[in-house]
Amino acid sequence: MSVYDGADRVIREMNRANLKAFNLLKLARFDEINLIRRIAETYDASVRLARKKYLMIAHDAYVAAMIECGISDRRAADMAYEDITSDWILDMLEDADPLTLYAFLPETDRKKERLTEALAVAQNRNSEIDRALRAWTRQVAQYADNTVHNARLEAFMAAGIGRVMWQDMEDDHVCKECHDLNGQTFDIHHVPPRPHWGCRCVLLPVLD
């Protein structure tokens, strides 16, 4: 069982919702004012859904990480509601990420603008909407994984863990960078960024 299993279920739910929303966008009138409004509504609704789902993912990941540190289920749940809040999610989405090299919310605004510009001149608007959906789906999925990663680090620090060990997935899909990091331990405040999009490596607490 992977620490990302819960996130994967949520990603599938969001993918279905986003597919429906972007398909509805194909039916919109393409006058300039309506186009801008509909694109903004589509992305804004998806962001609201993502923030809600990321909060659920973060709570689950935080509690699981605390339990790995020997904290009781009840105490872990109480601490999750104290530490993992809507503001915590918002901060994560507003801050530049060392893996994606952008911040989620500003990048969302850029995606809105790019799609608006593309649909204003495109000969095949449905293809542009499909292209935008693929890029958006990738971003939403990556930040679901980021949420797991960041919530686990938050839990380890709250539990007083000083060092963590990098563990890859130990399968045929592990890249060279992740394989080289496998088994290495790091100070909790100096963990290297994951080396690529879609990295499913896990940090484990080093318990004294």
Secondary structure, DSSP 8 states (H G I E B T S, - for coil): --TTHHHHHHHHHHHHHHHHHHHHHTTS--SHHHHHHHHHHHHHHHHHHHHHHHHHHHHHHHHHHHHHTT--HHHHHHHHHHHS-HHHHHHHHHS--TTTSS-HHHHHHHHHHHHHHHHHH-S-HHHHHHHHHHHHHHHHHHHHHHHHHHHHHHHHHHTT--EEEEE---STT--HHHHHHTT-EEETT-----SSTT---EEEE---
